[in-house]
Amino acid sequence: MNPFHDYYGVPWYVILGLWSLIAVGSHVYQVGFIVKLIRLGKDDDRFNSWKQRSKEFLTDWLGQRKVVQDKLAGYAHALIFWGFLMLVSDVIDLGTGGLFGQINHIVSQCSIFVNS
């Protein structure tokens, strides 16, 4: 069966165009709504305490400190989280055509890093 045919007399590309307009319009509306909500908040100086923010990032987000308080389910959740991080890095590597693998190969061939 050919999917590129008329549906009740309406060409398939018209239906695709309408659905695309609805999707893009909904997205633009939602982004605008969220931007308005964000602008309601007060300004925050986010560059005043790099050391504290870096520590919190490493322990709370990357280290999953609060999650691993539950010994069984917490560690299982953390392992799944770290697995997804590795998966995302592979997807990014595939999406860039192996660019990061090539950079790693070039760096590993530098005379500074090669054991003599």
Backbone as XML, in Angstrom:
<?xml version="1.0"?>
<chain id="A" units="angstrom">
  <residue number="1" name="MET">
    <atom name="N" x="0.839" y="-1.175" z="0.000"/>
    <atom name="CA" x="0.000" y="0.000" z="0.000"/>
    <atom name="C" x="0.885" y="1.240" z="0.000"/>
  </residue>
  <residue number="2" name="ASN">
    <atom name="N" x="0.596" y="2.164" z="-0.831"/>
    <atom name="CA" x="1.351" y="3.406" z="-0.960"/>
    <atom name="C" x="0.840" y="4.422" z="0.062"/>
  </residue>
  <residue number="3" name="PRO">
    <atom name="N" x="1.700" y="4.878" z="0.999"/>
    <atom name="CA" x="1.227" y="5.849" z="1.985"/>
    <atom name="C" x="1.078" y="7.257" z="1.415"/>
  </residue>
  <residue number="4" name="PHE">
    <atom name="N" x="1.654" y="7.503" z="0.243"/>
    <atom name="CA" x="1.604" y="8.830" z="-0.360"/>
    <atom name="C" x="0.431" y="8.932" z="-1.318"/>
  </residue>
  <residue number="5" name="HIS">
    <atom name="N" x="-0.758" y="8.952" z="-0.768"/>
    <atom name="CA" x="-1.961" y="9.078" z="-1.585"/>
    <atom name="C" x="-2.903" y="10.050" z="-0.900"/>
  </residue>
  <residue number="6" name="ASP">
    <atom name="N" x="-3.988" y="10.349" z="-1.558"/>
    <atom name="CA" x="-4.973" y="11.268" z="-0.986"/>
    <atom name="C" x="-5.748" y="10.584" z="0.132"/>
  </residue>
  <residue number="7" name="TYR">
    <atom name="N" x="-6.029" y="11.333" z="1.178"/>
    <atom name="CA" x="-6.844" y="10.858" z="2.279"/>
    <atom name="C" x="-8.147" y="11.649" z="2.251"/>
  </residue>
  <residue number="8" name="TYR">
    <atom name="N" x="-9.209" y="10.989" z="1.837"/>
    <atom name="CA" x="-10.529" y="11.616" z="1.695"/>
    <atom name="C" x="-10.460" y="12.856" z="0.807"/>
  </residue>
  <residue number="9" name="GLY">
    <atom name="N" x="-9.670" y="12.762" z="-0.245"/>
    <atom name="CA" x="-9.563" y="13.852" z="-1.205"/>
    <atom name="C" x="-8.546" y="14.921" z="-0.848"/>
  </residue>
  <residue number="10" name="VAL">
    <atom name="N" x="-7.881" y="14.786" z="0.290"/>
    <atom name="CA" x="-6.868" y="15.759" z="0.710"/>
    <atom name="C" x="-5.491" y="15.140" z="0.478"/>
  </residue>
  <residue number="11" name="PRO">
    <atom name="N" x="-4.614" y="15.830" z="-0.277"/>
    <atom name="CA" x="-3.276" y="15.279" z="-0.530"/>
    <atom name="C" x="-2.494" y="15.087" z="0.777"/>
  </residue>
  <residue number="12" name="TRP">
    <atom name="N" x="-1.645" y="14.058" z="0.805"/>
    <atom name="CA" x="-0.887" y="13.718" z="2.004"/>
    <atom name="C" x="0.005" y="14.853" z="2.467"/>
  </residue>
  <residue number="13" name="TYR">
    <atom name="N" x="0.576" y="15.630" z="1.537"/>
    <atom name="CA" x="1.501" y="16.692" z="1.930"/>
    <atom name="C" x="0.773" y="17.859" z="2.597"/>
  </residue>
  <residue number="14" name="VAL">
    <atom name="N" x="-0.503" y="18.045" z="2.299"/>
    <atom name="CA" x="-1.285" y="19.082" z="2.982"/>
    <atom name="C" x="-1.518" y="18.667" z="4.439"/>
  </residue>
  <residue number="15" name="ILE">
    <atom name="N" x="-1.846" y="17.401" z="4.647"/>
    <atom name="CA" x="-2.050" y="16.894" z="6.006"/>
    <atom name="C" x="-0.739" y="16.981" z="6.790"/>
  </residue>
  <residue number="16" name="LEU">
    <atom name="N" x="0.372" y="16.597" z="6.161"/>
    <atom name="CA" x="1.671" y="16.685" z="6.817"/>
    <atom name="C" x="2.009" y="18.133" z="7.166"/>
  </residue>
  <residue number="17" name="GLY">
    <atom name="N" x="1.743" y="19.046" z="6.252"/>
    <atom name="CA" x="2.011" y="20.463" z="6.507"/>
    <atom name="C" x="1.170" y="21.008" z="7.652"/>
  </residue>
  <residue number="18" name="LEU">
    <atom name="N" x="-0.111" y="20.630" z="7.707"/>
    <atom name="CA" x="-0.975" y="21.099" z="8.790"/>
    <atom name="C" x="-0.505" y="20.564" z="10.145"/>
  </residue>
  <residue number="19" name="TRP">
    <atom name="N" x="-0.187" y="19.276" z="10.202"/>
    <atom name="CA" x="0.302" y="18.701" z="11.456"/>
    <atom name="C" x="1.621" y="19.351" z="11.867"/>
  </residue>
  <residue number="20" name="SER">
    <atom name="N" x="2.473" y="19.647" z="10.906"/>
    <atom name="CA" x="3.748" y="20.300" z="11.217"/>
    <atom name="C" x="3.519" y="21.701" z="11.768"/>
  </residue>
  <residue number="21" name="LEU">
    <atom name="N" x="2.594" y="22.446" z="11.162"/>
    <atom name="CA" x="2.274" y="23.784" z="11.663"/>
    <atom name="C" x="1.695" y="23.735" z="13.070"/>
  </residue>
  <residue number="22" name="ILE">
    <atom name="N" x="0.827" y="22.767" z="13.326"/>
    <atom name="CA" x="0.261" y="22.618" z="14.669"/>
    <atom name="C" x="1.363" y="22.300" z="15.680"/>
  </residue>
  <residue number="23" name="ALA">
    <atom name="N" x="2.270" y="21.399" z="15.313"/>
    <atom name="CA" x="3.349" y="21.015" z="16.227"/>
    <atom name="C" x="4.292" y="22.185" z="16.497"/>
  </residue>
  <residue number="24" name="VAL">
    <atom name="N" x="4.715" y="22.877" z="15.459"/>
    <atom name="CA" x="5.629" y="24.010" z="15.632"/>
    <atom name="C" x="4.934" y="25.140" z="16.394"/>
  </residue>
  <residue number="25" name="GLY">
    <atom name="N" x="3.674" y="25.405" z="16.074"/>
    <atom name="CA" x="2.931" y="26.445" z="16.784"/>
    <atom name="C" x="2.776" y="26.134" z="18.258"/>
  </residue>
  <residue number="26" name="SER">
    <atom name="N" x="2.476" y="24.884" z="18.587"/>
    <atom name="CA" x="2.357" y="24.483" z="19.991"/>
    <atom name="C" x="3.686" y="24.630" z="20.714"/>
  </residue>
  <residue number="27" name="HIS">
    <atom name="N" x="4.758" y="24.263" z="20.050"/>
    <atom name="CA" x="6.084" y="24.377" z="20.648"/>
    <atom name="C" x="6.437" y="25.842" z="20.917"/>
  </residue>
  <residue number="28" name="VAL">
    <atom name="N" x="6.212" y="26.701" z="19.942"/>
    <atom name="CA" x="6.519" y="28.127" z="20.105"/>
    <atom name="C" x="5.688" y="28.721" z="21.243"/>
  </residue>
  <residue number="29" name="TYR">
    <atom name="N" x="4.415" y="28.366" z="21.303"/>
    <atom name="CA" x="3.555" y="28.863" z="22.386"/>
    <atom name="C" x="4.078" y="28.412" z="23.746"/>
  </residue>
  <residue number="30" name="GLN">
    <atom name="N" x="4.437" y="27.137" z="23.863"/>
    <atom name="CA" x="4.906" y="26.607" z="25.136"/>
    <atom name="C" x="6.229" y="27.245" z="25.548"/>
  </residue>
  <residue number="31" name="VAL">
    <atom name="N" x="7.144" y="27.427" z="24.609"/>
    <atom name="CA" x="8.423" y="28.068" z="24.927"/>
    <atom name="C" x="8.183" y="29.510" z="25.377"/>
  </residue>
  <residue number="32" name="GLY">
    <atom name="N" x="7.288" y="30.226" z="24.694"/>
    <atom name="CA" x="6.970" y="31.593" z="25.089"/>
    <atom name="C" x="6.388" y="31.651" z="26.492"/>
  </residue>
  <residue number="33" name="PHE">
    <atom name="N" x="5.518" y="30.704" z="26.829"/>
    <atom name="CA" x="4.920" y="30.650" z="28.162"/>
    <atom name="C" x="5.991" y="30.413" z="29.227"/>
  </residue>
  <residue number="34" name="ILE">
    <atom name="N" x="6.915" y="29.501" z="28.960"/>
    <atom name="CA" x="7.976" y="29.198" z="29.918"/>
    <atom name="C" x="8.915" y="30.390" z="30.077"/>
  </residue>
  <residue number="35" name="VAL">
    <atom name="N" x="9.224" y="31.083" z="28.976"/>
    <atom name="CA" x="10.080" y="32.266" z="29.058"/>
    <atom name="C" x="9.421" y="33.340" z="29.917"/>
  </residue>
  <residue number="36" name="LYS">
    <atom name="N" x="8.101" y="33.519" z="29.766"/>
    <atom name="CA" x="7.389" y="34.484" z="30.606"/>
    <atom name="C" x="7.471" y="34.098" z="32.085"/>
  </residue>
  <residue number="37" name="LEU">
    <atom name="N" x="7.337" y="32.813" z="32.388"/>
    <atom name="CA" x="7.451" y="32.368" z="33.772"/>
    <atom name="C" x="8.850" y="32.620" z="34.332"/>
  </residue>
  <residue number="38" name="ILE">
    <atom name="N" x="9.857" y="32.360" z="33.528"/>
    <atom name="CA" x="11.238" y="32.572" z="33.980"/>
    <atom name="C" x="11.492" y="34.042" z="34.249"/>
  </residue>
  <residue number="39" name="ARG">
    <atom name="N" x="10.945" y="34.916" z="33.409"/>
    <atom name="CA" x="11.164" y="36.353" z="33.583"/>
    <atom name="C" x="10.471" y="36.916" z="34.817"/>
  </residue>
  <residue number="40" name="LEU">
    <atom name="N" x="9.525" y="36.176" z="35.392"/>
    <atom name="CA" x="8.881" y="36.627" z="36.622"/>
    <atom name="C" x="9.833" y="36.573" z="37.815"/>
  </residue>
  <residue number="41" name="GLY">
    <atom name="N" x="10.838" y="35.717" z="37.741"/>
    <atom name="CA" x="11.780" y="35.575" z="38.844"/>
    <atom name="C" x="12.754" y="36.728" z="38.914"/>
  </residue>
  <residue number="42" name="LYS">
    <atom name="N" x="13.414" y="36.848" z="40.060"/>
    <atom name="CA" x="14.400" y="37.922" z="40.229"/>
    <atom name="C" x="15.749" y="37.462" z="39.677"/>
  </residue>
  <residue number="43" name="ASP">
    <atom name="N" x="16.603" y="38.447" z="39.371"/>
    <atom name="CA" x="17.929" y="38.150" z="38.851"/>
    <atom name="C" x="18.769" y="37.449" z="39.908"/>
  </residue>
  <residue number="44" name="ASP">
    <atom name="N" x="19.674" y="36.595" z="39.452"/>
    <atom name="CA" x="20.524" y="35.835" z="40.354"/>
    <atom name="C" x="21.949" y="35.890" z="39.827"/>
  </residue>
  <residue number="45" name="ASP">
    <atom name="N" x="22.889" y="36.184" z="40.711"/>
    <atom name="CA" x="24.300" y="36.189" z="40.326"/>
    <atom name="C" x="24.819" y="34.761" z="40.411"/>
  </residue>
  <residue number="46" name="ARG">
    <atom name="N" x="24.889" y="34.095" z="39.282"/>
    <atom name="CA" x="25.270" y="32.689" z="39.257"/>
    <atom name="C" x="26.768" y="32.478" z="39.127"/>
  </residue>
  <residue number="47" name="PHE">
    <atom name="N" x="27.524" y="33.537" z="39.024"/>
    <atom name="CA" x="28.960" y="33.401" z="38.821"/>
    <atom name="C" x="29.749" y="33.830" z="40.055"/>
  </residue>
  <residue number="48" name="ASN">
    <atom name="N" x="29.100" y="33.822" z="41.219"/>
    <atom name="CA" x="29.764" y="34.320" z="42.413"/>
    <atom name="C" x="30.433" y="33.217" z="43.233"/>
  </residue>
  <residue number="49" name="SER">
    <atom name="N" x="30.071" y="31.975" z="43.067"/>
    <atom name="CA" x="30.636" y="30.912" z="43.905"/>
    <atom name="C" x="30.872" y="29.655" z="43.064"/>
  </residue>
  <residue number="50" name="TRP">
    <atom name="N" x="31.881" y="29.720" z="42.220"/>
    <atom name="CA" x="32.182" y="28.606" z="41.324"/>
    <atom name="C" x="32.557" y="27.344" z="42.094"/>
  </residue>
  <residue number="51" name="LYS">
    <atom name="N" x="33.332" y="27.494" z="43.171"/>
    <atom name="CA" x="33.803" y="26.334" z="43.910"/>
    <atom name="C" x="32.627" y="25.557" z="44.511"/>
  </residue>
  <residue number="52" name="GLN">
    <atom name="N" x="31.711" y="26.261" z="45.153"/>
    <atom name="CA" x="30.549" y="25.610" z="45.767"/>
    <atom name="C" x="29.660" y="24.981" z="44.707"/>
  </residue>
  <residue number="53" name="ARG">
    <atom name="N" x="29.417" y="25.704" z="43.619"/>
    <atom name="CA" x="28.544" y="25.171" z="42.564"/>
    <atom name="C" x="29.168" y="23.952" z="41.893"/>
  </residue>
  <residue number="54" name="SER">
    <atom name="N" x="30.477" y="23.976" z="41.689"/>
    <atom name="CA" x="31.155" y="22.819" z="41.081"/>
    <atom name="C" x="31.079" y="21.610" z="42.000"/>
  </residue>
  <residue number="55" name="LYS">
    <atom name="N" x="31.270" y="21.829" z="43.311"/>
    <atom name="CA" x="31.181" y="20.728" z="44.276"/>
    <atom name="C" x="29.774" y="20.142" z="44.292"/>
  </residue>
  <residue number="56" name="GLU">
    <atom name="N" x="28.763" y="20.999" z="44.302"/>
    <atom name="CA" x="27.382" y="20.515" z="44.312"/>
    <atom name="C" x="27.061" y="19.764" z="43.023"/>
  </residue>
  <residue number="57" name="PHE">
    <atom name="N" x="27.582" y="20.242" z="41.894"/>
    <atom name="CA" x="27.357" y="19.553" z="40.626"/>
    <atom name="C" x="27.961" y="18.157" z="40.658"/>
  </residue>
  <residue number="58" name="LEU">
    <atom name="N" x="29.200" y="18.069" z="41.122"/>
    <atom name="CA" x="29.883" y="16.774" z="41.127"/>
    <atom name="C" x="29.272" y="15.798" z="42.125"/>
  </residue>
  <residue number="59" name="THR">
    <atom name="N" x="28.883" y="16.280" z="43.302"/>
    <atom name="CA" x="28.360" y="15.359" z="44.315"/>
    <atom name="C" x="26.870" y="15.091" z="44.147"/>
  </residue>
  <residue number="60" name="ASP">
    <atom name="N" x="26.086" y="16.122" z="43.922"/>
    <atom name="CA" x="24.628" y="15.952" z="43.903"/>
    <atom name="C" x="24.118" y="15.439" z="42.558"/>
  </residue>
  <residue number="61" name="TRP">
    <atom name="N" x="24.638" y="15.991" z="41.468"/>
    <atom name="CA" x="24.107" y="15.565" z="40.169"/>
    <atom name="C" x="24.892" y="14.377" z="39.625"/>
  </residue>
  <residue number="62" name="LEU">
    <atom name="N" x="26.170" y="14.533" z="39.470"/>
    <atom name="CA" x="26.970" y="13.461" z="38.880"/>
    <atom name="C" x="27.167" y="12.313" z="39.865"/>
  </residue>
  <residue number="63" name="GLY">
    <atom name="N" x="27.344" y="12.632" z="41.144"/>
    <atom name="CA" x="27.550" y="11.594" z="42.147"/>
    <atom name="C" x="26.271" y="10.991" z="42.687"/>
  </residue>
  <residue number="64" name="GLN">
    <atom name="N" x="25.139" y="11.615" z="42.409"/>
    <atom name="CA" x="23.832" y="11.102" z="42.849"/>
    <atom name="C" x="23.800" y="10.904" z="44.370"/>
  </residue>
  <residue number="65" name="ARG">
    <atom name="N" x="24.317" y="11.897" z="45.126"/>
    <atom name="CA" x="24.462" y="11.778" z="46.581"/>
    <atom name="C" x="23.140" y="11.482" z="47.280"/>
  </residue>
  <residue number="66" name="LYS">
    <atom name="N" x="22.101" y="12.220" z="46.963"/>
    <atom name="CA" x="20.834" y="12.030" z="47.667"/>
    <atom name="C" x="20.134" y="10.736" z="47.245"/>
  </residue>
  <residue number="67" name="VAL">
    <atom name="N" x="20.359" y="10.330" z="46.014"/>
    <atom name="CA" x="19.698" y="9.122" z="45.518"/>
    <atom name="C" x="20.276" y="7.877" z="46.175"/>
  </residue>
  <residue number="68" name="VAL">
    <atom name="N" x="21.591" y="7.849" z="46.359"/>
    <atom name="CA" x="22.222" y="6.640" z="46.896"/>
    <atom name="C" x="22.046" y="6.496" z="48.403"/>
  </residue>
  <residue number="69" name="GLN">
    <atom name="N" x="21.310" y="7.393" z="49.038"/>
    <atom name="CA" x="20.999" y="7.218" z="50.460"/>
    <atom name="C" x="20.148" y="5.970" z="50.665"/>
  </residue>
  <residue number="70" name="ASP">
    <atom name="N" x="19.297" y="5.656" z="49.692"/>
    <atom name="CA" x="18.580" y="4.379" z="49.700"/>
    <atom name="C" x="19.542" y="3.351" z="49.099"/>
  </residue>
  <residue number="71" name="LYS">
    <atom name="N" x="20.035" y="2.451" z="49.924"/>
    <atom name="CA" x="21.141" y="1.585" z="49.519"/>
    <atom name="C" x="20.835" y="0.714" z="48.305"/>
  </residue>
  <residue number="72" name="LEU">
    <atom name="N" x="19.681" y="0.083" z="48.273"/>
    <atom name="CA" x="19.398" y="-0.845" z="47.186"/>
    <atom name="C" x="18.910" y="-0.117" z="45.927"/>
  </residue>
  <residue number="73" name="ALA">
    <atom name="N" x="17.786" y="0.547" z="46.045"/>
    <atom name="CA" x="17.209" y="1.218" z="44.877"/>
    <atom name="C" x="18.053" y="2.416" z="44.444"/>
  </residue>
  <residue number="74" name="GLY">
    <atom name="N" x="18.704" y="3.058" z="45.405"/>
    <atom name="CA" x="19.514" y="4.231" z="45.077"/>
    <atom name="C" x="20.698" y="3.884" z="44.200"/>
  </residue>
  <residue number="75" name="TYR">
    <atom name="N" x="21.414" y="2.829" z="44.579"/>
    <atom name="CA" x="22.566" y="2.436" z="43.768"/>
    <atom name="C" x="22.127" y="1.888" z="42.408"/>
  </residue>
  <residue number="76" name="ALA">
    <atom name="N" x="21.008" y="1.211" z="42.363"/>
    <atom name="CA" x="20.498" y="0.734" z="41.071"/>
    <atom name="C" x="20.152" y="1.918" z="40.175"/>
  </residue>
  <residue number="77" name="HIS">
    <atom name="N" x="19.508" y="2.926" z="40.757"/>
    <atom name="CA" x="19.173" y="4.120" z="39.991"/>
    <atom name="C" x="20.439" y="4.829" z="39.512"/>
  </residue>
  <residue number="78" name="ALA">
    <atom name="N" x="21.424" y="4.946" z="40.389"/>
    <atom name="CA" x="22.670" y="5.616" z="40.016"/>
    <atom name="C" x="23.380" y="4.875" z="38.885"/>
  </residue>
  <residue number="79" name="LEU">
    <atom name="N" x="23.403" y="3.542" z="38.936"/>
    <atom name="CA" x="24.040" y="2.776" z="37.862"/>
    <atom name="C" x="23.321" y="2.977" z="36.534"/>
  </residue>
  <residue number="80" name="ILE">
    <atom name="N" x="22.001" y="3.014" z="36.581"/>
    <atom name="CA" x="21.241" y="3.268" z="35.351"/>
    <atom name="C" x="21.539" y="4.672" z="34.836"/>
  </residue>
  <residue number="81" name="PHE">
    <atom name="N" x="21.587" y="5.659" z="35.733"/>
    <atom name="CA" x="21.902" y="7.042" z="35.355"/>
    <atom name="C" x="23.276" y="7.123" z="34.688"/>
  </residue>
  <residue number="82" name="TRP">
    <atom name="N" x="24.293" y="6.517" z="35.304"/>
    <atom name="CA" x="25.636" y="6.558" z="34.729"/>
    <atom name="C" x="25.690" y="5.791" z="33.410"/>
  </residue>
  <residue number="83" name="GLY">
    <atom name="N" x="24.906" y="4.727" z="33.301"/>
    <atom name="CA" x="24.828" y="4.006" z="32.026"/>
    <atom name="C" x="24.260" y="4.879" z="30.923"/>
  </residue>
  <residue number="84" name="PHE">
    <atom name="N" x="23.213" y="5.645" z="31.262"/>
    <atom name="CA" x="22.656" y="6.560" z="30.264"/>
    <atom name="C" x="23.654" y="7.648" z="29.887"/>
  </residue>
  <residue number="85" name="LEU">
    <atom name="N" x="24.457" y="8.112" z="30.839"/>
    <atom name="CA" x="25.482" y="9.099" z="30.500"/>
    <atom name="C" x="26.473" y="8.521" z="29.492"/>
  </residue>
  <residue number="86" name="MET">
    <atom name="N" x="26.870" y="7.269" z="29.685"/>
    <atom name="CA" x="27.783" y="6.633" z="28.721"/>
    <atom name="C" x="27.095" y="6.451" z="27.363"/>
  </residue>
  <residue number="87" name="LEU">
    <atom name="N" x="25.824" y="6.072" z="27.395"/>
    <atom name="CA" x="25.077" y="5.900" z="26.156"/>
    <atom name="C" x="24.972" y="7.213" z="25.392"/>
  </residue>
  <residue number="88" name="VAL">
    <atom name="N" x="24.702" y="8.305" z="26.110"/>
    <atom name="CA" x="24.595" y="9.616" z="25.466"/>
    <atom name="C" x="25.933" y="10.011" z="24.852"/>
  </residue>
  <residue number="89" name="SER">
    <atom name="N" x="27.033" y="9.724" z="25.535"/>
    <atom name="CA" x="28.337" y="10.062" z="24.960"/>
    <atom name="C" x="28.581" y="9.281" z="23.669"/>
  </residue>
  <residue number="90" name="ASP">
    <atom name="N" x="28.153" y="8.019" z="23.618"/>
    <atom name="CA" x="28.290" y="7.236" z="22.387"/>
    <atom name="C" x="27.390" y="7.780" z="21.277"/>
  </residue>
  <residue number="91" name="VAL">
    <atom name="N" x="26.177" y="8.187" z="21.627"/>
    <atom name="CA" x="25.259" y="8.735" z="20.627"/>
    <atom name="C" x="25.821" y="10.042" z="20.056"/>
  </residue>
  <residue number="92" name="ILE">
    <atom name="N" x="26.388" y="10.874" z="20.929"/>
    <atom name="CA" x="26.999" y="12.120" z="20.451"/>
    <atom name="C" x="28.182" y="11.805" z="19.551"/>
  </residue>
  <residue number="93" name="ASP">
    <atom name="N" x="28.979" y="10.803" z="19.912"/>
    <atom name="CA" x="30.122" y="10.410" z="19.083"/>
    <atom name="C" x="29.647" y="9.914" z="17.715"/>
  </residue>
  <residue number="94" name="LEU">
    <atom name="N" x="28.593" y="9.109" z="17.695"/>
    <atom name="CA" x="28.052" y="8.640" z="16.416"/>
    <atom name="C" x="27.461" y="9.789" z="15.612"/>
  </residue>
  <residue number="95" name="GLY">
    <atom name="N" x="26.769" y="10.705" z="16.304"/>
    <atom name="CA" x="26.134" y="11.829" z="15.613"/>
    <atom name="C" x="27.123" y="12.797" z="15.012"/>
  </residue>
  <residue number="96" name="THR">
    <atom name="N" x="28.321" y="12.879" z="15.580"/>
    <atom name="CA" x="29.338" y="13.775" z="15.028"/>
    <atom name="C" x="30.263" y="13.046" z="14.064"/>
  </residue>
  <residue number="97" name="GLY">
    <atom name="N" x="29.927" y="11.823" z="13.726"/>
    <atom name="CA" x="30.735" y="11.075" z="12.762"/>
    <atom name="C" x="32.048" y="10.599" z="13.338"/>
  </residue>
  <residue number="98" name="GLY">
    <atom name="N" x="32.090" y="10.306" z="14.622"/>
    <atom name="CA" x="33.315" y="9.815" z="15.240"/>
    <atom name="C" x="34.343" y="10.888" z="15.488"/>
  </residue>
  <residue number="99" name="LEU">
    <atom name="N" x="33.911" y="12.137" z="15.551"/>
    <atom name="CA" x="34.838" y="13.246" z="15.737"/>
    <atom name="C" x="35.640" y="13.100" z="17.025"/>
  </residue>
  <residue number="100" name="PHE">
    <atom name="N" x="34.977" y="12.716" z="18.120"/>
    <atom name="CA" x="35.670" y="12.602" z="19.400"/>
    <atom name="C" x="36.648" y="11.440" z="19.400"/>
  </residue>
  <residue number="101" name="GLY">
    <atom name="N" x="36.313" y="10.365" z="18.716"/>
    <atom name="CA" x="37.244" y="9.251" z="18.608"/>
    <atom name="C" x="38.496" y="9.654" z="17.844"/>
  </residue>
  <residue number="102" name="GLN">
    <atom name="N" x="38.331" y="10.468" z="16.811"/>
    <atom name="CA" x="39.482" y="10.944" z="16.045"/>
    <atom name="C" x="40.341" y="11.865" z="16.889"/>
  </residue>
  <residue number="103" name="ILE">
    <atom name="N" x="39.718" y="12.723" z="17.691"/>
    <atom name="CA" x="40.478" y="13.623" z="18.555"/>
    <atom name="C" x="41.262" y="12.810" z="19.580"/>
  </residue>
  <residue number="104" name="ASN">
    <atom name="N" x="40.632" y="11.794" z="20.167"/>
    <atom name="CA" x="41.337" y="10.943" z="21.130"/>
    <atom name="C" x="42.519" y="10.237" z="20.467"/>
  </residue>
  <residue number="105" name="HIS">
    <atom name="N" x="42.331" y="9.798" z="19.223"/>
    <atom name="CA" x="43.413" y="9.127" z="18.502"/>
    <atom name="C" x="44.568" y="10.097" z="18.267"/>
  </residue>
  <residue number="106" name="ILE">
    <atom name="N" x="44.245" y="11.323" z="17.878"/>
    <atom name="CA" x="45.290" y="12.328" z="17.622"/>
    <atom name="C" x="46.039" y="12.646" z="18.911"/>
  </residue>
  <residue number="107" name="VAL">
    <atom name="N" x="45.311" y="12.838" z="20.005"/>
    <atom name="CA" x="45.942" y="13.151" z="21.286"/>
    <atom name="C" x="46.828" y="11.993" z="21.747"/>
  </residue>
  <residue number="108" name="SER">
    <atom name="N" x="46.355" y="10.765" z="21.563"/>
    <atom name="CA" x="47.142" y="9.634" z="22.021"/>
    <atom name="C" x="48.411" y="9.449" z="21.183"/>
  </residue>
  <residue number="109" name="GLN">
    <atom name="N" x="48.456" y="9.991" z="19.983"/>
    <atom name="CA" x="49.638" y="9.880" z="19.144"/>
    <atom name="C" x="50.671" y="10.980" z="19.382"/>
  </residue>
  <residue number="110" name="CYS">
    <atom name="N" x="50.291" y="12.005" z="20.181"/>
    <atom name="CA" x="51.235" y="13.082" z="20.472"/>
    <atom name="C" x="52.424" y="12.526" z="21.264"/>
  </residue>
  <residue number="111" name="SER">
    <atom name="N" x="53.608" y="13.055" z="20.994"/>
    <atom name="CA" x="54.814" y="12.536" z="21.644"/>
    <atom name="C" x="54.803" y="12.777" z="23.150"/>
  </residue>
  <residue number="112" name="ILE">
    <atom name="N" x="54.048" y="13.762" z="23.626"/>
    <atom name="CA" x="54.005" y="14.049" z="25.050"/>
    <atom name="C" x="53.357" y="12.896" z="25.806"/>
  </residue>
  <residue number="113" name="PHE">
    <atom name="N" x="52.336" y="12.291" z="25.197"/>
    <atom name="CA" x="51.551" y="11.274" z="25.885"/>
    <atom name="C" x="52.020" y="9.846" z="25.624"/>
  </residue>
  <residue number="114" name="VAL">
    <atom name="N" x="52.960" y="9.674" z="24.698"/>
    <atom name="CA" x="53.420" y="8.322" z="24.354"/>
    <atom name="C" x="54.564" y="7.949" z="25.285"/>
  </residue>
  <residue number="115" name="ASN">
    <atom name="N" x="54.464" y="6.764" z="25.852"/>
    <atom name="CA" x="55.559" y="6.288" z="26.732"/>
    <atom name="C" x="56.775" y="5.980" z="25.884"/>
  </residue>
  <residue number="116" name="SER">
    <atom name="N" x="57.931" y="6.549" z="26.256"/>
    <atom name="CA" x="59.136" y="6.307" z="25.493"/>
    <atom name="C" x="60.025" y="5.307" z="26.163"/>
  </residue>
</chain>
